Amino acid sequence: MGIVIFIGPLWGQRAVALEDLVHLYLWPRSPADFQRAEAALEKDTTFSDADRIRFHNLEEILRQGRSDYSPVPSAFDGQIPQQTISVELPEGVSIPVLVQLPPYYTPEKYWPLVFAMHGGPPGTTEQALRSAQRMINVWTDAAAKAGWIVAAPAMITAVTAGMRNEQRLPYEIFHQEQIQSVILALRDRFRINPDRIVSTGISLGSNFSIALAGSHPDWLSAIVPVSTEGDSREHLLRNVAMVPVYILEGSLDKNIWGIGGPQALQSILARFNCDLTYREFSGRAHEGFQEHYGDVLRWLDGRARQAYPRRIIRVPHPGIMPVDRRVYWMEADTRQAFVRADVVSSSRIEITTRWARALKIYLHDRLVNMDRPVEIWVNGVKAFSGEVKRSFPTALRQARLLGDERRIYAAEIEVEVPASASSLKVGQQLWDKFAPQHPDKDLSFWERYATRALTERFPSLGFTGAEEKLPKGIESVPEQIAIRITDVSGGSAVAEAGLKRDDILLEVDGEPFYKRDNSLGILYHWLIRELRTQPKTYPLLVWRNGELLKLEAHFKLGPYTSQ
């Protein structure tokens, strides 16, 4: 028998099962249904103080997920016909996604997903479609036998634009929010297990998979790079190492910069204790290794996503897909934050961080015993101590925000990073230990072309400035600095926002400046990775004549300057 709650006038004075409330909140039939469910959650104060058993009941409902999936066509000759669905991306462009279901697919149970990205960048939309079809073809037989769904997006947004030469290959990467849109659309249509989503790809698609794992390791159960360029940037790979990795490579691959790339990827991930398999085949070149995909799927079968790892690491890096501010159960308040968080006992979490002012910690009984007081230590200082209540609203808000009913959090705590010299020293010392043993270039071979294309479309910040100390009276955190504006370009976004020479710029979009090499270069680089063709508003916090001002700049990517 399901748990029953009394909603009151919202549903006509009748008792409503908790399961119905969850479905109306996460998968509403209309905005009005969601508003009623949200009001019900806020109305009943007992939802914000649930015991372990009651919260476990909620968790079971969430894990069951939706039940209203559409029926699928019958199998013909032992195979369900391939489908093509159109998915609208955040910028309004729709892309085709090819989907092959296993022969015995039924919406009554959950199925794992192989998300397969083709190589490229493609020269035309037709080439992108053909490449996506090849990805479906090479995975279909193994996936059918193992019971996996295969989906291959035709990455038409990555089609090259204009003149190409050795220095110029203008294309857009398949961005992480675009990938998320496709996966959410697939999950809306098919019963896919969010704990069993594997990203794979060949050539450029494999590089996208590595970059995605370095950006959102908590989205994936594993990645399978095939004929990959590899990567040797240790800061990026610290994030990737939290995800199982299976690599297939040919020793004679001439379509990559060199076999040293995938070999370095293997060596570094092994040193970081990644769950890793590396297979390099002598006499093989830049190809798909289709005959080995059955072995790959058997390896993947026992590797579900770890939603509550006891150690998480967030290492900022200049890769073209930046690491998200939130990684698993920890969220930093800055893009630049370096964080290592460890669950050291059933009641204690220890965090070491640098370049962050505050952190949010999302708790679950799989991390700590929420029936006992919890302590959170930051840089050697006790930042929180006390009881934490399990909350239905927190769990449901997080599931809706993340688009993932399997990432369930019972409580949210925000802690400040101590602003003392000793706290700074703790963060510095750990960061120094993360220094790469073999320092590498900031960008990989494939990213250089994409980044050059971005610099064509957003050539400058629109201002220049010099680093200086914060003005007196401004509350600061360790290493924080300000930028005194030395010049503003006429007609730029910042000029239209009202930024002036001699202004002191304190923050951009809530992001402070820290005393690091080339702080304006860091700002420029994270901007070009975030910007799209639609304008995005970035608040500017400015000190002018002894007063704080808030300005708004509207940045976007412009057209290519060379065709």
MIVONU-286507 format. One record per residue (C-alpha): x, y, z. Coordinates in pm, whole numbers, plus 50000, padded with zeros to 5 digits. Example, Ala and Ser with C-alpha at 12.3 -4.5 7.8 and 13.67 -1.06 7.14 Angstrom:
% MIVONU-286507
512304955050780
513674989450714
END
This chain:
% MIVONU-286507
500005000050000
501375034449904
501915062550150
498885085850164
498995122550250
496175147450302
496515176450064
493475197050153
491735221149914
494385217749644
492875184749530
489345189549654
489815177650013
490865142549917
493715120050020
496535118049763
499215091549745
502765103849784
503545086949454
500995109549281
502525140349440
506005130449319
504755124648966
502895157648956
506015175949078
508595159448852
506525149448550
503485172548556
500825171248288
500505208948304
502085239048481
499035240048708
499745204448828
503295213948918
502165245149103
499705224749308
502355199149396
504835226349491
502245243249713
501475210049881
505135204449960
505455238850115
502185235650308
503025203750499
505905211050738
506415174050810
507875170450461
510905190150580
511625167150873
511335131150756
512735101150937
514895075450760
512035051550676
509785078850540
512585092850326
513425057850205
509815054450084
510195086649887
513465074049743
511835041949625
509145061649443
511815082849277
513765052149170
510675037249010
510455068048788
507735074848537
505315048748413
503675065748114
506125057847834
504775053247484
504585018047336
507185009247073
506834992646734
506904954846728
510144937746635
510424926546274
512764898546179
514154899046532
514824936646544
512854967846637
513074992746347
515575020646392
514015053946490
515025089846429
513835116046675
514255153546650
515635170546961
515485207947014
518665221847168
518715251047414
519525276047135
516425265646941
518125244446674
516805208946628
519085179646553
518265144046443
519155116146685
519225080246559
518025054046809
518255016246802
516364997247071
517254961547167
514874934947024
513154928347355
512814964347467
509764971447680
508925003347872
508124982348179
511814980448278
514915002748273
517544999348001
521175010747978
522215035647709
525225038247481
525445074647376
527625073147063
529165104446908
530625103146559
533905117346434
534565149046246
534045177346248
531635170445961
531795192345653
528045191045582
524775181545748
524575150945522
528015139845637
526915143245999
523875121245931
525965094745755
528455094746041
525685090446300
524315061346099
527725044546101
527845048046481
524475030646509
525545003346268
528764993846449
527104991246792
523764975246698
524674938146702
526594938847031
524004961347196
521124939347080
522714908447238
523614926747560
520304945447593
521474981647549
519855011147375
522145029147129
521615065947041
523765085546796
523185122946754
523945137646412
526075166646530
524965191546266
525825220446499
529495210246467
529545213646086
532555234045975
532005269745857
533865287745579
537485285245474
539595256545605
543385253545609
546135239945833
545625268046085
541875272646053
539195246346104
536165266046221
533635244646402
531635244046725
532005215546969
528995195547082
528445214347407
527625197747736
524195214347763
523395201447412
524385166347515
522215169547825
519255180847614
519575150147393
519885126247686
516895141747863
514855139147542
515825102547508
514885096047871
511555113347816
510745089247534
512415056847643
512835040747984
516575046648027
518405040448352
520225072948444
522735052248643
523735033248328
524595059548067
527865054247880
529365080247649
531425067247360
532655079947028
535235076046760
537915101746683
536455136346761
533445119646927
535815101347162
537455134247252
534025148647329
533435118847562
536675125647750
535845162647774
532315154847896
533655132248172
535995160348276
533075184748280
530235163848429
531605131148570
528365127048768
526315123048449
528015091148335
528575055248441
531625052048209
533205064347886
534605044447593
536995065147378
537715047847044
540575058746815
541035088747039
543465117447032
543875110547402
544805136847655
547715143647884
546445173648081
546545161748436
544235188048585
541465178348342
542095141248394
541775144448772
538055149648704
537845122248440
539445097048677
536235095348882
534575077348588
535435042148459
537235043748123
537665017347848
540015027847564
540375011347221
543265023247002
545325012146704
549105015246721
549255026446354
546635053946389
547775082246160
544645103546199
545675115646542
548605136746654
550395105446771
549995072946961
551635090247256
548345108447319
546205078247409
549185061947581
549605092747802
545865092147876
546195056047992
549325062448197
547935092748380
544525077348452
546245046248587
548355067948818
545135084448941
543685049849024
540955052248762
538885021048691
540555016348353
540994992248063
543385001747781
543614980547467
546094990247198
546104968146886
549254964446680
548754967146306
545444985746349
544805021846254
542025047946289
538995025046301
536035013146505
537034979346659
533444967546623
534314931146693
535324940547050
532134958947150
530604927747303
533554925647543
533204962847615
529524959347704
530234929947934
532844951448110
530354980048138
527574958048267
528954957448620
529754994548636
526735015148735
527215051848810
528455059449160
526115087349269
527605090649619
531395086449600
533145091549931
535835113049771
535195138849504
537665161849334
536985193249137
540045206148953
539615237048733
541205234048390
541275253648062
539785225647852
537045236447615
534345219547827
534905235148171
534255214648481
530865222848629
530745242148958
528805212649094
530425178449105
528345150449258
527355162649610
529515194149625
528975227849457
531455256649456
530485293149430
533165300949169
534245286248838
537865287548948
537415267049266
539705238049343
538055213649586
538715179649735
535975166349963
536195134350166
533645115850376
535975104250654
533375089350888
529625084850924
529385119551078
532275139550934
533205154750597
536565171350540
537085196050255
540175213050123
539655241549879
541195271649712
539695300349508
536255295649662
534295316749911
531465292749988
530465256849918
527145238449912
527115202750035
524245179449942
523785151050191
522325116250185
522365087250430
524725069250195
527275096250276
526665102950646
524335090650920
521695117850923
520265105151252
523355119251421
524935153851424
527165160651124
530425179951110
531875196750801
535465208650819
536895232550559
540655238150536
541115224950887
538365246251043
534995233651165
532565251550932
529365233451038
528265211651327
524735201151405
521725180551317
520505179450957
516895171550869
515855150250574
513675170850345
511225159550076
511215194449914
515025193949892
515045159449733
512385168149477
513825202449395
517215186849333
515765159249116
513885184748908
516865208248885
519245180648778
516705163448554
517675131348730
515455112948980
518315089349069
520465116949219
518615120249548
519705143949823
518025146750160
519525179950271
521565209750156
524115228250368
526065259450273
529395265950442
531795295050415
535455290150336
537555304550622
539315336450513
542365332150734
546015329150638
546155293750778
543125283850569
544785297550256
547945278150336
546025245150360
544455251050019
547765261649864
549595231149992
547115206549845
546995225549514
550775223649494
550545185849534
548265184949230
550895201649010
551285180848690
554335158548685
554655165348313
553255200348244
551375201347915
549815227447691
546505242747798
544605230447492
544655197047315
545255194546941
541555192746851
540595220647091
542995245546937
540955247646618
537655251346806
539165278147031
540555297546736
537045297446591
535705311346920
538295339146927
537145349246577
533615352646709
534525369747037
537885386546978
538195405847307
536605414447640
536085450147523
538305464647792
541815463447933
542865466348294
545565462748553
545515441948870
545545460149203
544525455349563
540885457549661
539655492049765
539465498850137
536125489450284
535505460350047
535225427050226
537715403250072
538765366850071
542335353650044
544095361249715
541255382949587
542245413149376
540505439349163
540955451548806
541375488748742
539995496148397
542555512948172
540555513747848
537065505647722
536405498447354
533645519447201
530595499347098
531595469347310
529185451447541
530905465647848
530785500947705
527045497347649
526775484648008
528345517248131
531825505448228
534295534448230
538005540448245
539315541148606
536415519848729
537525491948960
536005459048847
535405435449139
533325406948992
531905394048665
528765372748702
529535368249070
533055356248991
535835374449178
539365379549051
542205361249222
545895368449220
546885344048947
548835346348624
546845366348368
543545370048555
541935387948259
543055359748033
541325335148265
538145356148248
538305357447868
538835320147839
535905310048057
533725335247877
534375321347529
533645286347658
530275297747797
529055321347526
526635311047252
524935329746967
522115341947191
523065371047424
523695362247787
523575387648069
526655390648290
526355413148598
529425434848662
530215446149017
532095479148999
533625503149253
533365539149130
534085570249335
533665551949664
530395534949569
529405500149455
527605498649122
525945469448948
526075470148571
524845444848316
526795434548006
525185413747733
527825391647572
527365367847278
529315350947002
529375371046681
529855358846323
533075343846196
535465370846078
536925349645796
534865329545546
END
